[in-house]
Amino acid sequence: MRAQTLIGGLAAAAATAALALAVPAMAQGAGETVAVTGGEVHTGTSVIENGTVVFRNGRIVSVGTGPAPAGARIIDARGRIVTPGFVAVDSGLGGSEVSSVPGSDDMANRSNTLSAAFDVSWGLDPWSFTLPVARLGGLTRAVVVPIHAGSSNTDIHEHDAAGAGEGGYHDPGLFGGQAAVIHLGEGPDILVRSRVAMAAPFGEAGAGVAGGARGAAYVLFRETLAEVRLYARNRGAYERAGLRDLMLSRADLEALVPVAEGRMPLIISAHRAADILQVLRLAREEGLQVILDGAEEGWLVADQIAAARVPVLLDATANLPGSFETRAAHLGNAAALNAAGVTIAIKGVGVHRAREARYNAGNAVAHGLPHAAAPAALTVNPARIFGDEGRYGVLAPGAEADVVVWSGDPLEPLSQPEVMFIAGAQQPLTSRGLMLRDRYRDGGEGALPPAYSR
């Protein structure tokens, strides 16, 4: 009975916190003109001293050194740094609460008849407790990517994604599903754009999915693309059952048509330099639009990645040989890739540490990445990589007003966001953890759950 009371109390506390964090901030300030004045403005492409950022109706109107327009609400940023909101890449924000609790994690699909068609956007939770925590790290947008056998920080193994089940071998299991872009503002609708990219593992994970060898993964992948193109050319015959049997379900075939046609980017997890070179070859020969994820040994082949114009999503703190794939992992990886001309985006690690992306960017600066390149790897570069350049990740006229005022250099851990707007709506800089801290620290009536008073 007492256990039930305690569980009920915890559930009530969680519900209270969720309601407290669910004020419809995205509707606030509609039509209001806001001017952030006097700060050091980092636009994403340049720095403006004593700058002024003006926005209205969710979009930036002007960025420069002029005075605030008459009647505008003024945010005094003197002595502060103003940046675009940061973008979390390769993220599970909104899709996972506790990875070890299956009912709260919608990031992985283990079906043996559905792989590429899996769309994470349908499982997003706008009231996830992870979103306010991420905002505390300056994050205002995220690219939510399905996890698969090759994803970072996942317990998905090759046999879970191999596609072989009781019903037989239907799907190759080479695809994790389709990614989505979200904003982290409060309100019931956080989806910005669904189906922005497809995720797939290569290297050791891809080999495990395909049967144990890297060569099998590439052959199976190319055969899959051939079948997708066959289907795309013969949809009528497929509908009339006049086409030979194909490995994939219809849903997966449809999902992969834009990938095969080079219209949807393919996020490929690859870590070893040799695997990276094979991915570049595959992209060249098949006409694919590729984004490398991981690339811990990318610095060894930085020139080839740059020549192929392939961007990289990376963890700038990866420096340990955790496997034979990452024997040459190096803290200078981000700096070397950037110096070669590769477009990089720096990520946090996992859902609950997504806010640490700025720390990782600072670590990259400590190991050779130019300071100006680090904020770009958190803002303008992610937007460019996922086809949203100019929409967010930059302070420029016409862009969505994701604006953060920092107490100091955001790459310094002691600096904190003091004011945040997402699409022009001011956001509370709090979280359930901070609310519980204050509740128990300050005490007073109602501070403890009802069960503790009995």
C-alpha positions in Angstrom: 0.0 0.0 0.0 2.8 2.4 1.0 4.6 1.6 -2.3 1.5 2.4 -4.2 1.2 5.7 -2.3 4.8 6.6 -3.1 4.4 5.7 -6.8 1.2 7.8 -6.9 3.1 10.7 -5.3 5.9 10.5 -7.7 3.5 10.3 -10.7 1.7 13.4 -9.3 5.0 15.2 -8.9 5.9 14.4 -12.5 2.6 15.5 -13.8 2.9 18.8 -11.8 6.3 19.4 -13.2 5.1 18.6 -16.7 2.3 21.2 -16.4 4.7 23.8 -15.0 7.0 23.3 -18.0 4.2 23.3 -20.5 3.2 26.9 -20.7 2.5 27.6 -24.4 5.5 29.9 -24.8 5.5 29.6 -28.6 2.3 31.6 -28.6 3.8 34.4 -26.5 4.9 37.7 -28.0 3.0 37.2 -31.3 3.3 40.5 -33.1 5.7 42.0 -30.5 8.9 43.5 -31.7 11.9 42.6 -29.6 15.4 44.1 -29.8 18.4 42.5 -28.2 20.9 45.4 -27.9 24.4 46.1 -26.9 25.8 42.6 -26.9 28.7 41.0 -28.8 26.6 39.4 -31.6 27.9 36.1 -33.1 25.7 35.7 -36.2 27.0 32.3 -37.1 29.1 33.8 -39.9 30.5 37.0 -38.3 30.9 38.9 -35.1 29.3 42.4 -34.5 30.4 44.4 -31.5 27.7 46.4 -29.7 25.1 44.8 -32.0 21.4 44.9 -32.2 19.2 42.0 -33.2 15.5 42.8 -34.0 12.8 40.2 -34.5 9.1 40.1 -34.8 6.5 37.4 -35.5 9.0 34.7 -34.9 11.5 35.9 -37.5 14.6 38.1 -37.5 14.0 41.5 -39.0 17.5 43.0 -38.8 21.0 42.5 -37.4 23.4 45.3 -37.2 24.6 48.2 -35.0 21.6 50.6 -35.3 19.3 51.6 -32.6 16.3 49.6 -31.5 13.1 50.5 -33.3 10.6 52.7 -31.4 8.2 50.7 -29.2 10.3 47.5 -29.2 10.8 45.5 -26.1 14.4 45.9 -25.2 16.7 43.0 -24.0 19.8 44.7 -22.6 22.8 42.4 -23.6 25.6 44.8 -22.7 28.6 42.7 -21.5 26.9 39.6 -22.9 27.3 37.4 -25.9 24.4 36.8 -28.3 24.3 33.7 -30.5 21.9 31.7 -32.6 20.4 28.8 -30.8 22.5 25.7 -31.0 21.4 22.6 -32.9 21.8 19.1 -31.5 22.7 16.6 -34.3 22.4 12.8 -34.1 20.1 13.3 -31.2 17.3 11.4 -29.4 15.7 14.5 -27.9 12.0 14.2 -27.8 12.2 10.5 -28.8 13.6 8.9 -25.7 13.1 9.5 -22.0 14.9 6.6 -20.3 16.6 4.3 -22.8 16.4 1.3 -20.4 12.6 1.7 -20.2 11.2 0.5 -23.5 7.9 2.2 -23.1 9.6 5.6 -23.0 12.1 5.0 -25.8 10.8 5.3 -29.4 14.2 5.6 -31.1 14.7 2.1 -32.4 12.6 -0.3 -34.5 13.3 -4.0 -34.3 10.7 -5.2 -36.8 11.8 -7.7 -39.4 9.4 -6.3 -42.0 10.0 -2.5 -41.5 13.3 -0.7 -41.5 13.8 2.3 -43.8 10.2 3.4 -43.5 10.5 3.8 -39.7 9.7 7.5 -39.1 10.8 8.8 -35.6 8.6 11.9 -36.0 5.5 9.9 -35.0 6.9 9.1 -31.6 8.0 12.6 -30.5 7.0 13.8 -27.1 6.8 17.6 -26.7 6.5 17.2 -22.9 9.7 15.2 -22.6 11.7 16.2 -19.5 14.8 16.1 -21.6 13.9 19.2 -23.7 14.1 21.8 -20.9 17.5 20.3 -19.8 18.8 20.6 -23.4 17.7 24.2 -23.5 19.9 24.9 -20.5 22.8 24.1 -22.8 21.7 26.7 -25.4 20.0 24.1 -27.7 17.0 25.3 -29.6 16.8 22.7 -32.4 17.6 19.1 -32.8 18.0 16.5 -35.6 16.4 13.4 -34.1 18.1 10.3 -35.7 16.8 6.7 -35.2 19.3 4.4 -33.5 20.6 1.3 -35.0 23.4 -1.2 -34.6 26.0 1.4 -35.5 24.7 4.3 -33.5 26.6 5.9 -30.6 25.6 5.0 -27.1 23.0 2.3 -27.9 22.4 -1.2 -26.8 21.0 -2.2 -30.2 23.1 -5.1 -31.5 23.5 -6.6 -35.0 21.2 -9.5 -34.3 18.5 -7.1 -33.1 18.5 -5.3 -36.5 19.3 -8.2 -38.9 15.8 -8.5 -40.2 15.7 -12.3 -39.7 12.8 -13.4 -37.6 10.1 -15.9 -37.3 8.6 -14.8 -40.6 11.8 -15.2 -42.5 14.4 -12.9 -43.9 12.3 -10.0 -45.2 14.4 -6.8 -44.9 18.2 -6.4 -44.9 18.1 -4.4 -41.7 20.6 -2.0 -43.2 18.6 1.0 -42.4 17.7 2.5 -39.1 14.9 4.7 -40.3 14.2 8.4 -41.1 15.3 11.4 -39.1 13.4 14.5 -38.2 14.1 18.1 -37.2 12.4 19.5 -34.1 12.5 22.8 -32.2 12.8 22.7 -28.4 10.3 25.4 -27.6 7.4 24.8 -25.3 4.1 23.8 -26.8 2.3 20.8 -28.3 3.9 20.8 -31.8 7.7 20.5 -31.8 8.1 19.0 -35.3 9.8 21.2 -37.8 10.4 18.8 -40.6 10.1 15.0 -40.9 11.9 12.6 -43.1 15.0 14.8 -43.5 17.5 11.9 -43.8 17.9 8.2 -43.7 20.2 6.4 -41.2 22.3 3.3 -41.9 25.2 1.5 -40.3 28.4 0.5 -42.0 31.8 -0.8 -40.7 31.6 -3.4 -38.0 27.9 -2.8 -37.4 26.9 -3.0 -41.0 29.0 -6.2 -41.4 27.1 -7.7 -38.4 23.8 -6.9 -39.9 24.7 -8.3 -43.3 26.1 -11.6 -42.0 29.5 -10.9 -40.6 31.7 -9.3 -43.3 32.0 -5.7 -44.6 32.0 -6.9 -48.2 28.6 -8.5 -47.7 27.2 -5.2 -46.3 28.2 -3.3 -49.4 26.9 -5.9 -51.8 23.6 -6.2 -50.0 23.3 -2.4 -49.9 23.9 -2.0 -53.6 21.5 -4.8 -54.4 18.9 -3.0 -52.2 19.4 0.2 -54.2 19.0 -1.7 -57.4 15.7 -3.2 -56.2 14.5 0.3 -55.1 15.2 1.7 -58.5 13.5 -1.2 -60.2 10.4 -0.6 -58.1 10.5 3.1 -58.8 10.5 2.4 -62.6 7.8 -0.2 -62.4 5.3 0.8 -59.7 2.4 -0.2 -62.0 3.8 -3.7 -62.5 4.4 -4.0 -58.8 0.8 -3.1 -58.0 -0.4 -5.8 -60.5 2.0 -8.4 -59.0 3.8 -8.4 -62.3 7.2 -7.8 -60.8 9.6 -10.3 -59.3 9.6 -10.7 -55.5 11.7 -8.0 -53.8 13.6 -8.1 -50.5 11.9 -5.0 -49.0 8.4 -4.2 -48.0 6.5 -1.7 -50.1 6.8 0.9 -47.3 10.6 0.5 -47.2 10.8 0.7 -51.0 8.9 4.0 -51.0 11.0 5.4 -48.2 14.3 4.6 -50.1 13.3 6.0 -53.5 14.5 9.6 -52.5 17.7 8.1 -51.2 18.4 6.1 -54.4 17.7 9.2 -56.4 20.1 11.3 -54.4 17.4 13.6 -53.0 17.4 12.5 -49.4 20.8 12.4 -47.5 22.0 9.1 -46.0 23.5 9.4 -42.5 26.1 6.6 -42.6 27.8 5.6 -39.3 31.4 4.8 -40.2 34.4 5.1 -37.9 37.5 3.4 -39.4 39.4 5.3 -42.1 39.2 2.4 -44.5 35.4 2.2 -44.1 35.1 5.9 -44.7 36.9 5.6 -48.0 34.6 2.8 -49.0 31.6 4.9 -48.1 32.9 7.7 -50.2 33.4 5.3 -53.1 29.9 3.9 -52.6 28.4 7.4 -52.7 30.3 8.4 -55.8 29.4 5.2 -57.7 25.7 5.2 -56.7 25.1 9.0 -56.8 24.2 9.2 -53.2 24.1 12.2 -50.9 26.0 11.1 -47.8 26.6 12.5 -44.3 29.3 10.7 -42.2 28.4 10.1 -38.6 31.3 9.3 -36.2 34.3 9.3 -38.5 36.7 9.0 -35.5 39.5 8.2 -37.9 38.4 10.9 -40.4 41.6 13.0 -39.8 43.5 10.2 -41.6 41.5 10.8 -44.8 40.4 14.4 -44.3 41.4 15.5 -47.8 39.4 12.7 -49.4 36.3 13.6 -47.4 36.7 17.2 -48.3 37.1 16.4 -52.0 33.9 14.4 -51.9 32.1 17.4 -50.2 30.8 15.1 -47.5 29.9 16.6 -44.1 30.7 15.0 -40.8 28.8 14.7 -37.5 31.3 14.0 -34.8 32.0 13.7 -31.1 35.0 16.0 -30.6 35.9 14.2 -27.4 36.3 10.7 -28.9 39.9 9.8 -28.4 40.1 6.2 -27.1 40.6 3.0 -29.2 37.4 1.4 -27.9 37.5 -1.0 -30.8 39.6 -1.8 -33.9 37.4 0.7 -35.7 38.7 3.6 -33.6 42.4 2.7 -33.2 43.4 6.1 -34.5 40.7 8.2 -32.6 42.3 11.6 -31.9 41.2 14.8 -30.1 42.5 16.8 -33.1 40.0 15.2 -35.4 37.6 18.2 -35.6 40.5 20.6 -36.2 42.0 18.4 -39.0 38.7 17.9 -40.7 37.9 21.6 -40.5 41.4 22.6 -41.8 40.9 20.3 -44.8 37.6 22.1 -45.7 35.1 19.5 -44.4 31.8 20.9 -43.0 31.6 19.6 -39.5 28.8 19.5 -36.9 29.8 18.8 -33.3 27.4 16.7 -31.2 26.7 15.9 -27.6 26.7 12.3 -26.4 23.3 10.7 -25.8 20.0 12.2 -25.0 20.7 13.3 -21.5 24.1 14.8 -22.3 23.0 16.6 -25.5 23.5 19.9 -23.8 27.2 19.1 -23.5 27.7 19.8 -27.2 29.1 23.2 -26.4 31.6 21.7 -24.0 32.7 19.3 -26.7 33.1 22.2 -29.1 35.2 24.0 -26.5 37.3 20.9 -26.2 37.9 20.9 -30.0 39.1 24.5 -29.7 41.6 23.4 -27.0 42.9 20.9 -29.6 43.3 23.1 -32.5 39.9 24.0 -33.9 39.8 27.8 -34.6 37.5 29.5 -32.0 35.3 30.9 -34.8 34.7 27.5 -36.3 33.4 26.0 -33.1 30.1 28.0 -32.8 29.6 27.4 -36.6 29.8 23.6 -35.9 26.8 24.1 -33.5 24.7 26.5 -35.5 25.0 27.3 -39.2 26.8 24.0 -40.2 24.0 21.7 -38.9 21.4 23.7 -40.7 23.4 23.6 -43.9 24.1 19.9 -43.6 20.3 19.1 -43.3 19.1 21.5 -46.0 17.9 24.3 -43.8 20.6 26.9 -44.3 19.2 30.3 -43.6 16.2 29.0 -41.7 17.8 28.5 -38.3 21.3 28.4 -36.9 22.1 31.9 -38.0 21.2 35.5 -36.9 20.1 37.0 -40.3 17.0 38.7 -41.7 14.4 36.1 -42.5 15.8 33.4 -40.2 13.6 32.1 -37.4 14.4 34.0 -34.2 16.3 31.4 -32.2 18.3 33.8 -30.1 20.3 33.1 -26.9 21.9 35.7 -24.6 24.9 34.2 -22.7 26.6 35.4 -19.6 30.0 34.9 -21.3 31.7 32.7 -24.0 29.3 29.8 -24.5 32.2 27.5 -25.0 33.2 28.1 -21.4 31.4 25.7 -19.0 30.8 28.5 -16.4 28.9 30.6 -18.9 25.2 30.1 -18.9 22.2 31.2 -21.1 20.4 34.1 -19.5 17.7 34.7 -22.0 16.4 32.4 -24.8 14.0 32.8 -27.6 12.8 30.1 -30.0 11.0 31.2 -33.1 10.6 34.6 -31.3 9.0 33.1 -28.1 10.9 33.5 -24.8 11.6 30.2 -23.1 11.9 29.5 -19.4 15.4 28.4 -18.5 14.5 25.8 -15.9 14.0 22.0 -15.8 12.3 19.5 -13.6 15.6 18.8 -11.9 16.0 22.4 -11.0 12.4 22.7 -9.8 12.8 19.6 -7.6 16.1 21.1 -6.2 14.3 24.4 -5.3 11.4 22.5 -3.9 13.4 20.5 -1.4 15.9 23.2 -0.7 13.4 25.9 0.1 11.0 23.7 2.0 7.7 25.1 3.2 4.2 23.8 2.9 3.7 21.2 0.2 7.4 20.7 -0.3 7.3 17.0 0.4 5.0 14.5 -1.3 1.9 13.5 0.7 3.3 10.1 1.7 6.1 11.7 3.7 3.6 13.4 6.0 2.0 10.2 7.2 
